[in-house]
Each structure stands twice: as structure tokens, then as C-alpha cells.
């Protein structure tokens, strides 16, 4: 019987921690919302900036994510690689590392 209470208490602690963290985010979101509403330049439509934010968020969320297809030259798409001025041996290490990480992450 004490084991059941211990499991219940551990679960309660986990739920409490989760709720506390989520509440923190909700408070931050509410603060940002209030700032957006107070910074409105149109007195007739004070929600304009908030509506614009919702539309931009929606557009961003609706973009289709496309996985990168691994090819023997896909490591060349790494940002900043062209500016790094690497020699052949260093590029080979980047290629092998990229292939290894790509296979480990299963992107």
C-alpha cells in the first residue's frame, strides 16, 4: 500500500513541475500579448498587431518541412562551409562526419 502512495506522490511531483513550467510560459505569453495590445497605433483597432502576429504565426506553421536527401555532396550545403577555406583532408572529415551524423539522426 505504501508503494502505491509513493508512485502517486512521484507522479504528482512530476505533474506539479510540468504545470509550474507551463504556467511560466503562459505568463510570458500573456505579458507579450499585453505589450502588443498597448503598442497599437490604431485606436479604432487595437488588436491589429496581435492579429498580424497570429497571421504570421499561422503562415509559418503551415509551411511544409522537407527533409534533406543525403547525397555524396550534401555536406557542401552546411552554412559557412565555403567561407571556411578548408583543404581537401578537412573537407573529407566534414563529409564523413556529416554522413555519420545524418545516419545517426535519421533525418
Z-matrix of the N, CA and C atoms (Angstrom, degrees):
N
C 1 1.448
C 2 1.523 1 110.61
N 3 1.320 2 117.65 1 -36.81
C 4 1.468 3 119.16 2 179.49
C 5 1.525 4 111.21 3 -69.87
N 6 1.324 5 117.25 4 -26.96
C 7 1.462 6 120.78 5 178.03
C 8 1.527 7 110.53 6 -64.75
N 9 1.312 8 116.65 7 -40.77
C 10 1.463 9 120.87 8 179.30
C 11 1.520 10 109.99 9 -63.28
N 12 1.319 11 117.98 10 -42.13
C 13 1.465 12 120.90 11 177.72
C 14 1.522 13 111.03 12 -63.35
N 15 1.327 14 117.11 13 -40.23
C 16 1.459 15 121.06 14 -179.56
C 17 1.526 16 110.01 15 -63.12
N 18 1.333 17 117.28 16 -44.39
C 19 1.456 18 120.49 17 177.85
C 20 1.527 19 110.52 18 -64.39
N 21 1.309 20 116.87 19 -40.45
C 22 1.456 21 120.27 20 178.89
C 23 1.520 22 110.50 21 -63.42
N 24 1.317 23 116.79 22 -41.72
C 25 1.455 24 120.25 23 179.98
C 26 1.522 25 111.23 24 -66.54
N 27 1.330 26 117.81 25 -41.30
C 28 1.458 27 120.04 26 177.25
C 29 1.524 28 111.21 27 -62.40
N 30 1.319 29 116.76 28 -41.29
C 31 1.458 30 121.02 29 178.05
C 32 1.524 31 110.12 30 -64.51
N 33 1.315 32 116.69 31 -40.80
C 34 1.463 33 120.23 32 179.17
C 35 1.510 34 111.07 33 -62.67
N 36 1.314 35 116.81 34 -40.63
C 37 1.465 36 120.98 35 179.53
C 38 1.521 37 109.95 36 -64.57
N 39 1.318 38 116.96 37 -42.66
C 40 1.467 39 121.04 38 179.28
C 41 1.525 40 109.86 39 -62.65
N 42 1.338 41 116.97 40 -44.47
C 43 1.465 42 120.36 41 179.80
C 44 1.532 43 110.99 42 -66.03
N 45 1.325 44 116.22 43 -37.52
C 46 1.469 45 119.87 44 179.03
C 47 1.524 46 110.45 45 -64.67
N 48 1.338 47 116.79 46 -44.39
C 49 1.466 48 120.52 47 178.23
C 50 1.524 49 110.67 48 -60.78
N 51 1.314 50 116.61 49 -44.50
C 52 1.458 51 121.33 50 -179.91
C 53 1.529 52 110.33 51 -62.18
N 54 1.320 53 116.79 52 -46.03
C 55 1.463 54 121.14 53 -179.65
C 56 1.517 55 110.81 54 -63.59
N 57 1.316 56 117.61 55 -39.25
C 58 1.470 57 121.12 56 179.07
C 59 1.518 58 110.76 57 -63.80
N 60 1.322 59 116.68 58 -43.70
C 61 1.462 60 120.05 59 179.29
C 62 1.524 61 111.34 60 -66.14
N 63 1.327 62 117.10 61 -41.60
C 64 1.462 63 120.55 62 179.63
C 65 1.524 64 110.74 63 -65.75
N 66 1.323 65 117.21 64 -38.87
C 67 1.461 66 120.89 65 178.15
C 68 1.514 67 110.58 66 -61.10
N 69 1.304 68 116.67 67 -38.84
C 70 1.468 69 121.22 68 177.97
C 71 1.525 70 110.15 69 -59.10
N 72 1.329 71 116.62 70 -45.39
C 73 1.463 72 119.90 71 179.36
C 74 1.525 73 111.17 72 -65.70
N 75 1.320 74 116.82 73 -39.86
C 76 1.459 75 119.86 74 179.18
C 77 1.522 76 111.05 75 -63.57
N 78 1.331 77 117.29 76 -38.13
C 79 1.464 78 120.31 77 177.38
C 80 1.532 79 110.89 78 -65.00
N 81 1.318 80 117.04 79 -39.83
C 82 1.469 81 120.43 80 177.49
C 83 1.528 82 110.83 81 -64.72
N 84 1.319 83 116.63 82 -41.41
C 85 1.466 84 120.79 83 179.40
C 86 1.524 85 109.94 84 -64.77
N 87 1.332 86 116.62 85 -42.12
C 88 1.460 87 119.78 86 178.85
C 89 1.527 88 110.90 87 -63.75
N 90 1.315 89 117.51 88 -39.84
C 91 1.466 90 121.16 89 177.67
C 92 1.529 91 111.06 90 -63.11
N 93 1.331 92 117.28 91 -43.97
C 94 1.466 93 120.50 92 177.81
C 95 1.527 94 110.78 93 -63.49
N 96 1.324 95 116.76 94 -39.02
C 97 1.468 96 120.72 95 179.25
C 98 1.521 97 110.03 96 -62.98
N 99 1.324 98 116.75 97 -44.90
C 100 1.468 99 120.16 98 179.11
C 101 1.528 100 111.67 99 -62.38
N 102 1.336 101 116.71 100 -39.82
C 103 1.464 102 119.94 101 178.61
C 104 1.522 103 110.84 102 -65.02
N 105 1.328 104 116.70 103 -41.24
C 106 1.466 105 120.12 104 177.47
C 107 1.525 106 111.37 105 -61.67
N 108 1.316 107 116.17 106 -44.40
C 109 1.460 108 120.01 107 -178.97
C 110 1.526 109 111.65 108 -66.79
N 111 1.321 110 116.95 109 -36.83
C 112 1.466 111 119.60 110 -179.04
C 113 1.530 112 112.60 111 -77.09
N 114 1.341 113 117.15 112 -20.33
C 115 1.464 114 119.82 113 -178.89
C 116 1.522 115 113.02 114 -91.38
N 117 1.314 116 116.82 115 8.49
C 118 1.463 117 120.74 116 -177.93
C 119 1.526 118 110.72 117 -66.54
N 120 1.319 119 116.10 118 139.10
C 121 1.463 120 121.63 119 179.23
C 122 1.521 121 112.20 120 -97.10
N 123 1.320 122 116.98 121 -11.21
C 124 1.461 123 121.48 122 -179.51
C 125 1.530 124 109.58 123 -104.67
N 126 1.345 125 117.83 124 106.50
C 127 1.479 126 118.93 125 -177.76
C 128 1.531 127 113.05 126 -67.30
N 129 1.334 128 117.54 127 -22.61
C 130 1.463 129 120.08 128 179.80
C 131 1.526 130 112.05 129 -78.40
N 132 1.316 131 116.81 130 -26.14
C 133 1.471 132 121.46 131 -177.74
C 134 1.535 133 108.97 132 -137.84
N 135 1.339 134 117.03 133 74.72
C 136 1.473 135 119.69 134 -175.88
C 137 1.532 136 113.87 135 -67.27
N 138 1.347 137 116.45 136 -15.71
C 139 1.468 138 119.77 137 -179.31
C 140 1.515 139 112.70 138 -86.37
N 141 1.331 140 118.81 139 4.39
C 142 1.469 141 121.62 140 -174.01
C 143 1.525 142 111.98 141 -57.74
N 144 1.329 143 117.80 142 -45.46
C 145 1.468 144 119.53 143 -178.84
C 146 1.517 145 111.48 144 -67.60
N 147 1.329 146 116.59 145 -34.39
C 148 1.459 147 120.45 146 177.92
C 149 1.525 148 110.76 147 -68.64
N 150 1.322 149 117.44 148 -41.77
C 151 1.463 150 121.77 149 177.77
C 152 1.526 151 109.85 150 -63.90
N 153 1.333 152 116.64 151 -40.77
C 154 1.470 153 120.50 152 177.41
C 155 1.532 154 110.48 153 -61.20
N 156 1.321 155 116.49 154 -41.62
C 157 1.470 156 120.72 155 177.64
C 158 1.522 157 110.70 156 -62.11
N 159 1.316 158 117.60 157 -43.35
C 160 1.455 159 120.85 158 178.74
C 161 1.530 160 111.31 159 -61.91
N 162 1.323 161 116.49 160 -41.94
C 163 1.468 162 120.08 161 179.63
C 164 1.529 163 111.33 162 -65.12
N 165 1.318 164 117.14 163 -42.81
C 166 1.471 165 120.12 164 178.77
C 167 1.521 166 110.71 165 -65.43
N 168 1.327 167 116.51 166 -40.67
C 169 1.463 168 120.83 167 177.71
C 170 1.521 169 110.85 168 -61.80
N 171 1.321 170 116.28 169 -44.40
C 172 1.463 171 121.19 170 179.61
C 173 1.530 172 110.21 171 -61.08
N 174 1.333 173 116.44 172 -46.77
C 175 1.462 174 120.49 173 179.87
C 176 1.524 175 111.54 174 -60.09
N 177 1.316 176 116.22 175 -41.14
C 178 1.462 177 120.44 176 179.23
C 179 1.522 178 111.15 177 -66.00
N 180 1.322 179 116.88 178 -43.27
C 181 1.465 180 120.74 179 -178.39
C 182 1.520 181 112.48 180 -69.16
N 183 1.312 182 117.39 181 -26.03
C 184 1.459 183 120.63 182 -177.68
C 185 1.528 184 113.26 183 -86.75
N 186 1.328 185 117.23 184 -2.64
C 187 1.461 186 119.39 185 177.34
C 188 1.521 187 109.20 186 -69.69
N 189 1.302 188 115.51 187 140.32
C 190 1.450 189 121.16 188 -178.12
C 191 1.529 190 109.89 189 -84.07
N 192 1.326 191 115.69 190 125.84
C 193 1.458 192 120.41 191 177.01
C 194 1.522 193 108.07 192 -83.49
N 195 1.312 194 116.11 193 129.39
C 196 1.456 195 120.30 194 177.92
C 197 1.520 196 109.03 195 -116.10
N 198 1.309 197 114.99 196 126.16
C 199 1.453 198 120.07 197 179.40
C 200 1.520 199 110.07 198 -69.18
N 201 1.323 200 114.31 199 145.02
C 202 1.457 201 119.71 200 176.10
C 203 1.531 202 108.69 201 -76.10
N 204 1.299 203 116.47 202 136.23
C 205 1.454 204 121.22 203 177.84
C 206 1.522 205 108.10 204 -90.97
N 207 1.310 206 115.62 205 127.15
C 208 1.461 207 120.33 206 -177.90
C 209 1.524 208 110.05 207 -76.11
N 210 1.322 209 115.16 208 122.26
C 211 1.455 210 122.02 209 173.92
C 212 1.520 211 107.38 210 -125.43
N 213 1.316 212 116.16 211 176.19
C 214 1.462 213 117.87 212 -179.64
C 215 1.529 214 112.26 213 -71.24
N 216 1.339 215 118.09 214 -15.27
C 217 1.461 216 121.53 215 179.11
C 218 1.528 217 113.09 216 -114.07
N 219 1.323 218 119.11 217 10.79
C 220 1.461 219 120.55 218 -175.57
C 221 1.528 220 112.39 219 -68.12
N 222 1.314 221 117.54 220 -20.26
C 223 1.465 222 119.77 221 177.85
C 224 1.526 223 111.44 222 -65.75
N 225 1.331 224 117.22 223 -20.12
C 226 1.462 225 120.79 224 -179.76
C 227 1.528 226 112.27 225 -69.55
N 228 1.326 227 117.44 226 -13.28
C 229 1.462 228 121.21 227 179.08
C 230 1.521 229 112.99 228 -84.67
N 231 1.315 230 118.39 229 -0.21
C 232 1.453 231 121.24 230 179.46
C 233 1.525 232 108.63 231 -65.04
N 234 1.321 233 115.33 232 129.68
C 235 1.457 234 120.91 233 -176.70
C 236 1.533 235 110.84 234 -60.26
N 237 1.314 236 116.55 235 129.45
C 238 1.459 237 122.20 236 176.41
C 239 1.511 238 114.95 237 86.03
N 240 1.318 239 117.78 238 0.21
C 241 1.461 240 120.27 239 -176.79
C 242 1.524 241 111.50 240 -68.25
N 243 1.322 242 116.87 241 -36.98
C 244 1.464 243 119.78 242 -179.39
C 245 1.527 244 111.68 243 -66.72
N 246 1.318 245 117.31 244 -32.66
C 247 1.462 246 121.39 245 -178.68
C 248 1.528 247 112.59 246 -82.81
N 249 1.324 248 117.63 247 -8.50
C 250 1.461 249 120.87 248 -174.93
C 251 1.528 250 113.23 249 -76.38
N 252 1.321 251 117.99 250 -17.91
C 253 1.461 252 122.58 251 178.63
C 254 1.535 253 111.55 252 54.87
N 255 1.324 254 115.55 253 58.27
C 256 1.464 255 121.50 254 -179.11
C 257 1.522 256 110.21 255 -92.66
N 258 1.339 257 114.98 256 149.43
C 259 1.471 258 119.18 257 175.92
C 260 1.540 259 108.95 258 -84.48
N 261 1.307 260 117.26 259 178.66
C 262 1.460 261 122.17 260 -176.03
C 263 1.511 262 113.71 261 -60.30
N 264 1.322 263 116.25 262 -41.17
C 265 1.463 264 120.05 263 -179.07
C 266 1.531 265 110.58 264 -66.69
N 267 1.327 266 117.19 265 -40.71
C 268 1.455 267 120.42 266 178.78
C 269 1.526 268 111.06 267 -67.13
N 270 1.335 269 117.06 268 -38.12
C 271 1.459 270 120.12 269 176.97
C 272 1.529 271 111.27 270 -64.74
N 273 1.329 272 116.51 271 -37.08
C 274 1.466 273 120.24 272 177.79
C 275 1.527 274 110.35 273 -63.87
N 276 1.326 275 117.10 274 -39.11
C 277 1.465 276 121.00 275 178.24
C 278 1.528 277 110.04 276 -65.60
N 279 1.337 278 116.54 277 -41.78
C 280 1.471 279 120.38 278 177.13
C 281 1.525 280 109.93 279 -61.31
N 282 1.338 281 117.13 280 -42.85
C 283 1.463 282 121.11 281 -178.49
C 284 1.521 283 111.17 282 -62.62
N 285 1.322 284 117.28 283 -45.97
C 286 1.466 285 121.11 284 -179.61
C 287 1.527 286 110.32 285 -66.51
N 288 1.325 287 116.86 286 -42.59
C 289 1.467 288 120.51 287 179.34
C 290 1.522 289 110.85 288 -62.64
N 291 1.331 290 116.33 289 -43.05
C 292 1.457 291 120.44 290 179.84
C 293 1.526 292 110.75 291 -63.56
N 294 1.295 293 117.33 292 -42.93
C 295 1.462 294 121.35 293 179.18
C 296 1.527 295 110.52 294 -63.62
N 297 1.332 296 116.78 295 -42.42
C 298 1.461 297 121.22 296 179.35
C 299 1.524 298 110.58 297 -63.74
N 300 1.338 299 117.22 298 -49.37
C 301 1.458 300 120.23 299 -179.36
C 302 1.522 301 111.20 300 -64.10
N 303 1.311 302 116.75 301 -39.28
C 304 1.459 303 121.26 302 178.78
C 305 1.520 304 110.50 303 -60.13
N 306 1.326 305 116.24 304 -42.73
C 307 1.468 306 119.33 305 -179.69
C 308 1.526 307 111.82 306 -72.40
N 309 1.331 308 117.52 307 -32.73
C 310 1.461 309 120.75 308 179.13
C 311 1.533 310 111.32 309 -71.35
N 312 1.321 311 116.48 310 -38.71
C 313 1.454 312 120.67 311 -178.92
C 314 1.516 313 112.57 312 -82.12
N 315 1.328 314 115.67 313 -17.79
C 316 1.467 315 123.06 314 -179.04
C 317 1.521 316 110.82 315 53.27
N 318 1.311 317 114.56 316 50.18
C 319 1.475 318 121.31 317 179.76
C 320 1.502 319 108.53 318 -72.75
